[in-house]
Amino acid sequence: MHIDTVDDKGSYESPPPEERPAGTAVSLLAGVAAGIGGVGAVLALADIGSPLRAPFTFFFLLMAPAAAIAAALGRTDPLGRAVVAGAGALAVDLLVAQTMLALHLWSVRGGVLVVTAFSGAVLLWSALRQRSGRTPGRRAD
């Protein structure tokens, strides 16, 4: 166990690498990804002209449904969950675009809103299902 100590410069020593939480880098990466996706959605919805608008919005359109589908898959194999979530995200984006084009309702804002609504609904459904105790891999007897 590591005890925080203050050196003569008044700063705390950081814990040794073997005592640091293993998920710190993963949490940081997830936070950065959520921030980039959020900025992309805001840039697209507010119609702000920026060189970062296209890549950040593209990142949001791929990662929002992928994260929602991955959350809905629950405790499956991580590689399989990533593959299915990525393929599902592409399918959602293509179906949204095709439907909007067929109905002559295409707009970037509309596409971002529909993908956001879909992702939010799937995440909400997944959270409610998990809260009720009906997660994948568990059977109610």
N, C-alpha and C positions, 0 to 999 in steps of 0.2 A: 504494500500500500504506500502511496506517495503522499507526503505531507507538504502542503504549500509552504515555502519559505521565502523570505524576502532577502535579496542580496544587498550589498552595501550601496547599490545604485537606486534602491527603492522599488525594483521591479520583481515580480514573482517569477520563479523558475517554472518552466513548462515541464509537465510530467515526461518521463522517459517514453520513447516510442512504444515500448511493449505495454505500457499502462494507459495509453490513449485509447479512447473508444474507437472500435473498428469501423463504425458506420459514419464517422465524421466526414470523410471525403465523399461518401455517397450522399449524405444529407446536403452537403454543400453543393454538389453537382445537381441534385434535384431542385434545390432552391434557385440556382442560376438558370436552370431550364425553365422553371415556372416563371421566373422573371422575364426571360426572353420571350416566352410565349405570351405572357400578359402584355408586354410592350408591343408585340406584333399585333395582337388583337386590338389594342387601343389605337395604334397607328392606322389600322385598316378601318375601324369604325369611325374614327374622327376625321378620316380622309386627310391626314397630315402628309405632306410631301417630304419624304426623307429617303436617303439612300438605303437606310436600314429597313424600310417598310416591307419590301418584297421578301427578303430572306427571313425576317422575323415573323411575318405573317405566314409564310410557307412552313416555318418551324411550328407555329401554333396549329396550323391546319393538319399537320401530321401527328404532332405529339398529344394534342388534347383528346382526340378519339382513341389513340393508342393507350394513353394512361387510363382512360375510362374502361376500355375493354380489358386491359391488364388487371385492373382492380376487380372487375366482374369475374374474371377467371379464378381468382382466389389462390388457393394453395396448390397450384399445378406446377409442373416442372418449369424452372425459370427460363430455360432456352425455348421450350415450347410455347410458354406464355408470351415471350417477346416476339416470336415469329407470328403467332396468331394475332397478337395485338397490332403488329405492323401491317399485316395483310388486311386485317379488319379496318384499320384506319384508312388505308388506301381505298378499300371498298366503300367506306362511308363517304369519303371525299368525292370519289367518282360518281356515286349514286346521287349525292346532293347536286353536283354540277350537272349531271345528265337530266335530272328532274327539273332543275331550274331552267336549263336551256330548252327543254321540251315544252315547258309552260311559258316561255318567253318572259321569264322573270329574272334573268341573270343579272346579278350585281355582286361586287366583291363584298360589300357590307352584308348583303343578304346571305351570301355563302358563309361568311364568318359567323353570322348570327345563328344560322341553322346548325352549323357544326358545334357551336358553343352550346346551343340548346340540347342537341343530341348528347354531347359529352356530359353535360350537367345532369341530364335525366338518367343516364347510365350510372354515373357516380352516385347519385342519390339512391337509385334502386339498389346498387351494390351495398351502400352504407346501411340502408334499411334492412336488407336481407341479412347482413352480417350482425346487425344489432339484435335482430329477432332470433339469432342463433342458427339460422339455416344457411350455413356456409357450405361450399362444395366439399365433398369428402366426409360429411357428417350426415347420418341418417336419423330421422326422428322415428323412434319405435312406438 
